[in-house]
Amino acid sequence: MNKDLEKRTIETCFSPALFPFIQTSENFIVVIVDVLRATTAICTAFENGAIEIVPIAKIKDTLKYKNSGYMIAGERDGIVIEGADFGNSPFNFSKENVKDKKIVITTTNGTQAIEQASISDTVVLGAFANISVLANWLYKQNKNVVIFCSGWKNKFNLEDTIMAGALSELLITKGFSTCFDSTYAAIDLWNIAKPNVLAYIEKASHRHRLKKIGLDDVLEYCFTQNTTNVIPFLRKHTLINILKN
């Protein structure tokens, strides 16, 4: 095996609270994961022709874009924020809504994680929606990978962890390795969930939050692999589809 390949590792960070303590110290790419729903929605937006997406952590910083030709996508606890065009359901980001548009997005967890990771040299977004194209791209970069689960308000969640496990499993088949307990745990959870992901995700608290407010119509879509052929890439605090640039 190529020695450079042997050096490429996968670390999983289960929540933003743990990101300051990651052990991967150099030459790494951060993959932000927020399966329900931010990273899935952003992948969908680029697949449907959005030009750029600006992720914003604080609600108050989004509305200034309203008069600059940007659409505003925003939610807190699943509820659309005041002044937004829509929330962050992937179904909002249809071709009719987003083709050739610039979008600002703020969410409960995903955009907070993006802002926190923005100090890193390379940040991309991952979801089941782009898992294969993302794995292939990461393989070509010859860098270590840190999978950063957005979690729920600094806490661990199941949906992002099984996505981390699925991506880690793919990367290991390509020659990556891991020495991190977190990645082994994510892979183990993924192997439990894999035979019937939708049945497994019934355990997830966020699945029930979405159900309570009538927004769980996205579940099947969010856990379907390879519905998009995009890689959202953070460039100067703005997301672009790196496969088109």
The 8 nearest C-alpha neighbors of each residue, nearest first, counted from 0:
[[1, 2, 5, 4, 174, 3, 6, 175],
 [0, 2, 4, 3, 5, 6, 174, 7],
 [3, 1, 5, 4, 0, 6, 7, 174],
 [4, 2, 6, 5, 1, 7, 141, 0],
 [3, 5, 1, 2, 6, 7, 174, 175],
 [6, 4, 2, 3, 7, 1, 175, 176],
 [5, 7, 3, 4, 8, 2, 143, 176],
 [8, 6, 143, 175, 4, 5, 142, 176],
 [7, 9, 143, 176, 177, 175, 144, 6],
 [10, 8, 144, 177, 145, 143, 176, 11],
 [9, 11, 145, 182, 179, 146, 144, 8],
 [12, 10, 146, 182, 181, 145, 13, 147],
 [11, 13, 147, 14, 148, 146, 18, 17],
 [12, 14, 148, 155, 11, 147, 160, 150],
 [15, 13, 150, 16, 148, 153, 17, 155],
 [16, 14, 18, 153, 17, 112, 149, 150],
 [15, 17, 153, 14, 18, 19, 154, 13],
 [18, 16, 15, 20, 14, 19, 12, 13],
 [17, 19, 15, 20, 21, 16, 12, 14],
 [20, 18, 17, 21, 16, 15, 22, 115],
 [19, 21, 18, 17, 22, 16, 12, 23],
 [22, 20, 18, 23, 19, 17, 12, 24],
 [21, 23, 24, 20, 10, 179, 19, 25],
 [24, 22, 21, 25, 10, 27, 145, 143],
 [23, 25, 22, 26, 27, 21, 143, 20],
 [26, 24, 27, 23, 143, 142, 28, 22],
 [25, 27, 142, 143, 28, 24, 23, 120],
 [26, 28, 143, 142, 144, 25, 29, 145],
 [27, 29, 144, 121, 122, 145, 143, 30],
 [28, 30, 122, 145, 146, 144, 121, 31],
 [29, 31, 146, 123, 124, 147, 125, 122],
 [32, 30, 124, 147, 125, 148, 146, 123],
 [31, 33, 148, 125, 149, 159, 34, 126],
 [34, 32, 38, 149, 37, 109, 35, 159],
 [33, 35, 36, 126, 39, 159, 38, 32],
 [36, 34, 33, 37, 221, 39, 158, 205],
 [35, 37, 34, 39, 33, 40, 38, 88],
 [36, 38, 40, 39, 33, 109, 87, 41],
 [37, 39, 41, 33, 40, 34, 126, 36],
 [38, 40, 42, 37, 36, 126, 41, 34],
 [41, 39, 89, 43, 37, 38, 42, 36],
 [40, 42, 44, 38, 43, 39, 37, 45],
 [43, 41, 39, 45, 44, 40, 38, 46],
 [44, 42, 46, 40, 41, 45, 89, 47],
 [43, 45, 41, 92, 47, 46, 42, 49],
 [44, 46, 49, 48, 47, 42, 43, 41],
 [47, 45, 43, 44, 48, 227, 42, 229],
 [48, 46, 94, 44, 45, 98, 49, 43],
 [47, 49, 98, 45, 46, 99, 50, 97],
 [48, 50, 45, 98, 100, 99, 97, 44],
 [51, 49, 99, 101, 100, 48, 239, 45],
 [52, 50, 239, 101, 238, 49, 102, 53],
 [51, 53, 102, 238, 103, 237, 101, 54],
 [52, 54, 103, 237, 238, 104, 102, 55],
 [55, 53, 104, 110, 103, 105, 52, 237],
 [54, 56, 105, 57, 110, 104, 53, 61],
 [55, 57, 111, 110, 105, 114, 58, 54],
 [58, 56, 59, 60, 55, 105, 61, 111],
 [57, 59, 60, 61, 105, 56, 62, 55],
 [58, 60, 57, 61, 62, 63, 56, 55],
 [61, 59, 58, 57, 62, 63, 55, 56],
 [62, 60, 58, 63, 59, 64, 55, 103],
 [61, 63, 64, 65, 60, 59, 82, 58],
 [62, 64, 65, 61, 60, 66, 67, 59],
 [65, 63, 67, 62, 66, 69, 61, 68],
 [64, 66, 62, 63, 67, 69, 68, 70],
 [65, 67, 64, 68, 63, 69, 62, 70],
 [68, 66, 64, 65, 69, 63, 70, 101],
 [67, 69, 66, 65, 70, 64, 101, 100],
 [70, 68, 101, 102, 65, 67, 64, 71],
 [69, 71, 102, 103, 101, 84, 72, 65],
 [72, 70, 83, 103, 84, 102, 104, 69],
 [73, 71, 104, 86, 85, 83, 84, 103],
 [72, 74, 105, 86, 104, 80, 106, 79],
 [75, 73, 79, 80, 78, 106, 86, 77],
 [74, 76, 107, 77, 78, 106, 80, 79],
 [75, 77, 78, 107, 74, 208, 106, 79],
 [76, 78, 75, 74, 79, 209, 86, 107],
 [77, 79, 74, 75, 76, 80, 86, 212],
 [80, 78, 74, 86, 73, 85, 77, 81],
 [81, 79, 74, 73, 83, 78, 82, 75],
 [80, 82, 83, 79, 73, 74, 84, 78],
 [81, 83, 80, 84, 62, 71, 65, 79],
 [84, 82, 71, 85, 72, 81, 80, 73],
 [83, 85, 71, 72, 70, 82, 86, 73],
 [84, 86, 72, 83, 79, 73, 91, 87],
 [87, 85, 79, 73, 72, 74, 88, 78],
 [88, 86, 37, 72, 89, 40, 73, 36],
 [87, 89, 90, 91, 86, 40, 36, 217],
 [90, 88, 40, 91, 92, 43, 87, 39],
 [89, 91, 88, 92, 93, 217, 40, 43],
 [92, 90, 89, 88, 93, 85, 87, 96],
 [93, 91, 44, 90, 89, 97, 96, 43],
 [94, 92, 96, 95, 91, 90, 97, 47],
 [93, 95, 47, 98, 97, 96, 48, 92],
 [96, 94, 93, 97, 98, 92, 47, 48],
 [95, 97, 93, 94, 92, 98, 91, 100],
 [98, 96, 100, 49, 94, 92, 95, 93],
 [97, 99, 48, 49, 94, 100, 47, 96],
 [100, 98, 49, 50, 48, 97, 101, 51],
 [101, 99, 49, 97, 98, 50, 102, 69],
 [100, 102, 69, 51, 50, 52, 49, 70],
 [103, 101, 70, 52, 69, 71, 53, 100],
 [102, 104, 53, 71, 52, 54, 72, 70],
 [103, 105, 72, 54, 73, 55, 71, 53],
 [104, 106, 73, 55, 56, 110, 54, 58],
 [107, 105, 74, 110, 108, 73, 109, 75],
 [106, 108, 75, 76, 109, 74, 105, 111],
 [107, 109, 111, 106, 149, 110, 151, 152],
 [110, 108, 112, 111, 149, 33, 37, 106],
 [109, 111, 113, 56, 112, 54, 106, 105],
 [110, 112, 56, 114, 108, 109, 113, 115],
 [111, 113, 115, 109, 110, 114, 149, 116],
 [114, 112, 110, 116, 115, 111, 117, 109],
 [113, 115, 117, 111, 112, 116, 110, 56],
 [114, 116, 112, 113, 117, 111, 118, 15],
 [115, 117, 113, 118, 114, 119, 112, 122],
 [116, 118, 114, 119, 115, 113, 122, 236],
 [119, 117, 116, 120, 115, 114, 121, 122],
 [120, 118, 117, 121, 116, 122, 29, 28],
 [119, 121, 118, 122, 28, 117, 27, 29],
 [122, 120, 28, 119, 29, 123, 233, 27],
 [121, 123, 29, 233, 28, 30, 232, 119],
 [124, 122, 232, 30, 231, 233, 31, 29],
 [125, 123, 31, 30, 231, 38, 32, 230],
 [124, 126, 32, 31, 30, 38, 129, 130],
 [127, 125, 128, 39, 34, 129, 38, 130],
 [126, 128, 224, 130, 129, 222, 223, 225],
 [127, 129, 225, 226, 224, 126, 227, 130],
 [130, 128, 225, 227, 127, 126, 132, 131],
 [129, 131, 127, 133, 132, 126, 128, 134],
 [132, 130, 134, 133, 129, 135, 225, 224],
 [131, 133, 135, 134, 129, 130, 136, 228],
 [132, 134, 136, 130, 131, 135, 129, 137],
 [135, 133, 131, 137, 136, 132, 130, 170],
 [134, 136, 132, 138, 133, 137, 131, 139],
 [137, 135, 133, 139, 138, 134, 132, 140],
 [138, 136, 134, 140, 139, 135, 133, 141],
 [137, 139, 135, 136, 140, 134, 141, 173],
 [138, 140, 136, 137, 141, 135, 142, 134],
 [141, 139, 137, 142, 138, 136, 143, 28],
 [142, 140, 139, 138, 7, 143, 4, 137],
 [143, 141, 27, 140, 26, 7, 144, 28],
 [142, 144, 27, 7, 8, 26, 9, 28],
 [143, 145, 9, 28, 27, 29, 8, 146],
 [146, 144, 10, 29, 11, 9, 147, 28],
 [147, 145, 30, 11, 29, 12, 10, 31],
 [146, 148, 31, 12, 30, 32, 145, 11],
 [149, 147, 32, 13, 14, 159, 150, 12],
 [148, 150, 33, 109, 14, 112, 108, 32],
 [151, 149, 156, 155, 14, 148, 154, 153],
 [150, 152, 154, 153, 108, 156, 155, 149],
 [151, 153, 154, 108, 150, 107, 149, 15],
 [154, 152, 16, 15, 14, 151, 150, 155],
 [153, 155, 151, 150, 152, 14, 156, 16],
 [156, 154, 150, 14, 13, 151, 153, 157],
 [157, 155, 150, 158, 159, 151, 160, 154],
 [156, 158, 160, 159, 203, 161, 155, 200],
 [159, 157, 160, 161, 156, 34, 162, 200],
 [158, 160, 162, 148, 161, 157, 34, 33],
 [159, 161, 163, 157, 162, 158, 185, 164],
 [160, 162, 189, 164, 163, 158, 159, 185],
 [163, 161, 165, 159, 164, 160, 166, 158],
 [164, 162, 160, 166, 161, 165, 167, 185],
 [163, 165, 186, 185, 161, 167, 189, 162],
 [164, 166, 162, 168, 167, 163, 189, 161],
 [165, 167, 169, 163, 168, 164, 162, 170],
 [168, 166, 164, 170, 169, 165, 163, 171],
 [167, 169, 165, 171, 166, 170, 164, 186],
 [170, 168, 166, 172, 167, 171, 165, 134],
 [171, 169, 173, 167, 172, 168, 175, 134],
 [170, 172, 175, 174, 173, 168, 169, 176],
 [171, 173, 169, 170, 174, 168, 175, 167],
 [174, 172, 170, 171, 175, 169, 138, 135],
 [173, 175, 171, 172, 4, 176, 170, 5],
 [176, 174, 171, 7, 170, 8, 173, 5],
 [177, 175, 8, 171, 9, 7, 174, 5],
 [178, 176, 8, 9, 179, 10, 182, 175],
 [177, 179, 180, 176, 8, 10, 182, 9],
 [178, 180, 181, 182, 177, 10, 183, 11],
 [179, 181, 183, 182, 184, 178, 177, 11],
 [182, 180, 184, 179, 11, 183, 185, 10],
 [181, 183, 185, 11, 184, 179, 180, 10],
 [182, 184, 180, 186, 185, 181, 187, 179],
 [185, 183, 187, 181, 182, 186, 180, 188],
 [186, 184, 164, 182, 188, 187, 160, 183],
 [187, 185, 164, 189, 183, 184, 188, 190],
 [186, 188, 184, 190, 189, 185, 183, 191],
 [189, 187, 191, 185, 190, 186, 161, 192],
 [188, 190, 161, 186, 192, 164, 191, 187],
 [191, 189, 187, 193, 188, 192, 186, 194],
 [190, 192, 188, 189, 193, 187, 194, 199],
 [193, 191, 196, 189, 199, 190, 194, 195],
 [192, 194, 190, 196, 195, 189, 191, 199],
 [195, 193, 192, 196, 191, 190, 199, 198],
 [196, 194, 193, 198, 197, 192, 199, 191],
 [195, 197, 192, 199, 193, 198, 200, 194],
 [196, 198, 200, 199, 195, 201, 219, 218],
 [199, 197, 196, 195, 201, 200, 192, 202],
 [200, 198, 196, 201, 192, 197, 202, 195],
 [199, 201, 202, 197, 203, 198, 196, 158],
 [202, 200, 199, 203, 198, 206, 197, 207],
 [203, 201, 200, 199, 204, 206, 157, 198],
 [204, 202, 200, 206, 201, 205, 157, 158],
 [203, 205, 207, 206, 208, 202, 156, 201],
 [206, 204, 208, 207, 203, 209, 35, 151],
 [205, 207, 203, 209, 204, 208, 210, 201],
 [208, 206, 210, 205, 204, 209, 211, 203],
 [209, 207, 205, 211, 210, 206, 204, 212],
 [208, 210, 214, 215, 207, 206, 212, 211],
 [211, 209, 207, 215, 213, 212, 208, 214],
 [210, 212, 208, 209, 213, 207, 214, 215],
 [211, 213, 209, 210, 214, 208, 77, 215],
 [214, 212, 210, 211, 215, 209, 216, 208],
 [215, 213, 209, 216, 212, 210, 217, 211],
 [214, 216, 210, 209, 217, 218, 213, 206],
 [215, 217, 214, 218, 219, 213, 210, 220],
 [218, 216, 215, 220, 219, 221, 214, 88],
 [219, 217, 221, 220, 216, 215, 222, 197],
 [218, 220, 222, 221, 217, 223, 197, 216],
 [219, 221, 223, 217, 218, 222, 128, 216],
 [222, 220, 218, 219, 223, 217, 39, 34],
 [223, 221, 219, 220, 127, 224, 218, 196],
 [224, 222, 220, 221, 127, 219, 128, 225],
 [223, 225, 127, 128, 226, 222, 130, 129],
 [226, 224, 128, 129, 227, 130, 131, 127],
 [225, 227, 128, 224, 129, 223, 228, 127],
 [228, 226, 129, 225, 128, 46, 229, 43],
 [227, 229, 129, 132, 46, 226, 225, 230],
 [230, 228, 227, 240, 242, 42, 46, 129],
 [229, 231, 240, 241, 232, 133, 242, 124],
 [230, 232, 240, 124, 239, 123, 238, 241],
 [233, 231, 123, 238, 239, 241, 240, 122],
 [232, 234, 238, 237, 122, 236, 123, 235],
 [233, 235, 237, 236, 238, 232, 239, 122],
 [234, 236, 237, 233, 238, 117, 53, 232],
 [237, 235, 234, 233, 53, 238, 117, 54],
 [238, 236, 53, 234, 233, 235, 52, 239],
 [237, 239, 233, 52, 232, 51, 231, 53],
 [240, 238, 51, 232, 231, 241, 237, 233],
 [239, 241, 231, 230, 242, 243, 229, 232],
 [242, 240, 244, 243, 232, 230, 239, 231],
 [241, 243, 240, 244, 229, 230, 228, 231],
 [244, 242, 241, 240, 239, 229, 230, 45],
 [243, 241, 242, 240, 239, 232, 230, 50]]
